[in-house]
Amino acid sequence: MDYKKYIAERLNVEGIPGEELASLLAVPPDTAMGDYALPCFKLAKRLHKSPVIIAEELSAGFPIDEIVTEANALNGYLNFRVGKKSLVHGFLREFLEKKDMFGASAEGNGKTVLIDYSSVNIAKPFHIGHLSTTVLGGALYRIFQYLGYNVVGINHLGDYGTQFGKLISAYKKWGNKEEVERGGIHAVNALYVRFNEEATEEMEAEAREYFRLIESGDKEANDLFEWFKSLTLAYVGKIYERLHVTFDSYAGERFYIDKMQPVIDALKEKGLLVESQGAQVVDLEKYGMPPFIVLRSDGASLYATRDLAACFYRKQTYNFDKCLYVVAYQQNLHFKQLFKVVELMGEEWAKDLVHVAYGMVSLEDGAMSTRKGKVVWLEDVLSRCVEKAKAVLEEKNPALENKEEVAEKVGVGAVIFGALYNNKIKDIVFSYDKALNFDGETSVYVQYTCARCASVLEKLEGAPLGDAFVAEPTPQETALCKALDGFPVAVKGAAEGYEPSILARWCVDTAQVFNKFYIDCKIVQAESDDIRALRRLLTLAASTLLKRGLALLGIGVPEKM
Ligand code: ARG
């Protein structure tokens, strides 16, 4: 139940809408004061009264009932207390009605959100730098879907540029079919690296010629390109499967080559295109930015040009309400420029383009750090974490069945969670040991809590159960309900701020509250059948919502651990 809304609707403050009041309501860090508080100093100016007087007047006029049992004025704050029974029963009723769709909503119905994420580069390593975009985008995809939005996931492939000419040239000189087929993307990448190390002037010229051949539709050059592309996609596809992410479109940079001209014409028509040192640019000096280069002096398009064409194509094709770009903060300037250009072109939907920027992930483990020319492949990070998870499980629970399967969920989950747990803009250092700590702020901890719930529920099978709705809830039960009841707010917050960490934190916090309840309250050996019924339901709700929370983040939960 949305208590903030409930309280706000009953607070009668002249001239201030309920929605605003709801947004002012805070949850005090110490619940001794109350469950919600209105800081009245935020209203003082507009009401021309002191916060103390406002709090007292509002307190006197507030209609107390069994849902909100107290409204006390204290030092300019108005503190509300929620009725324990109504909180617990209200939550349980709603949970029983919605089950694992608790927190889902229809708020996004009729609206479309595009998410450009992962966006790998063909024939280049799929490295740890792609972890965040892939799992952040994947989480946002599922979260928006859960809120009823029509979501379109786009992998804006890096599949255009002179590097493909180089690749073909290298393949022709040093490569052979069997080797590439055997080595897959690694072999392809090795050719590219070798080209950059050893290429002669002659090969550079040859590479330019091959690139020209790709562009002009030459069959052999294009067949080779398509082959490299399919090898890359097959390779990353396996990783996407492990990370539980999917895409609705793989329209990459090359897709936009024949869609740039109308946009360039529009720029010209609007007088936005100017010449600068032979190049065609949009001058952004007024906005404190370097020029946005549309065409190089040799007439070639750029990454930025293709992105501009993609904006228009996406608006026309999907008529999005929001278009999110989940891309590292290194590209802050690129997106600021891009969005500005769309705005200068007079498109009101420029405001719906959002750069969801994130920080860098590096590894604590020195042995695998990025050395010159040596990148950390994401696949290796996943495999290594799964290996380590297997060792930890072996130690904790040698009798565990399906260890491989459990280790995959635990290990891959730990990598995903590691990238999602902190505010996305922060740079993070990933540590295998920390990520696999059963007692830490980790996915393993949450998964373990789910397994604990499952084992309690199993033990309860056939146990006598009374009426869950009669017992007076204990503080631990109330606290657990409050935490669980916060699930929809966490999901919504994660979507609104493009910040899955809000949901990841909800998972850890709620698992902690559950474990306190588990330690303090007897469940199987409950004092009465009624209490047992209540505690069973709470355990079921905790298990269901923690699982749902992790699933929205892309993390699976083993039955047993
Ligand atoms: N392939 C690019 C890179 O690895 C990311 C593309 C992001 N999406 C976009 N529409 N620019 O840096």
Boltz pocket constraint, residues with backbone or C-beta under 6 A from the ligand:
constraints:
  - pocket:
      binder: B
      contacts: [[A, 116], [A, 118], [A, 119], [A, 120], [A, 121], [A, 156], [A, 157], [A, 158], [A, 307], [A, 310], [A, 325], [A, 326], [A, 327]]
      max_distance: 6.0
